[in-house]
Amino acid sequence: MRFILIPSPPHLPARWPKVHAGRLAKVNSLGTHALRSAYIRKNGSWGLLKNWLAKASGYKCWYCEAKSTRAPFDVDHFRPKLGITVDGVKLAGHEGYYWLAYEWSNFRLSCQRCNRPEKDDTDVLHGKANEFPIRDETQRCALPTGQLDTESPRLLDPCVQSDCALLANGIDGEVKPAAPDGTWEYARARYTIDRLGFNEWNTPEDKRSRWQTLATLLTLMGNTSNPAVTSEITKHLSQDHEYSSFFRAAIGTHRDKAWVEALL
């Protein structure tokens, strides 16, 4: 997971302000959850921002950093718009953050593997879907007038730099918690890794396979740099490169070489 920074003010697509204003006014005018739900499901206008969101991450999933290998992209609502589950159980009495259904700041570009529910080979369910547990349920916002900053989400947010720092990348290709076991930070990282299936679907194997070629080049070059090799290493370190957090960590194991250290 790499930190996603949206410049402020955001340069949104020209059509979006008008669409946003119209959709939000309509949602606010509907008096029941059933009516709001029907309207929001029929008018998924956030798709207009998919390309804008993709550009912000170099066309990578904001959660796992995959490009195309984990299926096409969805526009995920970080705070679910029409209902919430906590560890797979529907949260009673909460209708979702419907007032954020058209707020761009609640959107996260997600590959389908991170976003949609799917069981792995061991019958474990992964995918964010409507999951949104928080640390203290008494602090959850249920109305537009609530204060979102009182919530402490268990799911890590790619738009929060300190959240991204809670994940570490092993040379084995697996994503791991960076904080000590037993801490809230560890629990958040472990939950995010498992719920989004970062280490499933042969993803670690894919990373290791790609790393082997680079590792061989680094070993052969030793302390002597080479323009072609330097260019290849720099490409893998780029923010836009698929799984760049992993490659930065893996390349970092060769930072005893002065030319590699200079790239990092």
ABEGO torsion letter per residue (X at the ends): XBBBBBBOBBBBBAAAAAAAAAAAAAAAABABAAAAAAAAAABBAAAAAAAAAAAAAGGBBAAAGBBAAAEBBBBBBABBAAEBBBGGBBBBGBAEBAAAAABAAABBBBBAAAABBBBBAAGBBBEAEABBBBABAAABBABAABBAAABBBABBBAABAAAAAABBBBAAGBBBBABBBGBAAAAAAAAAAAAAGAABGGAAAAAAAAAAAAAAAAAAAEABBBAAAAAAAAAAABAABBGAAAAAAAAAAAAABAAAAAAX
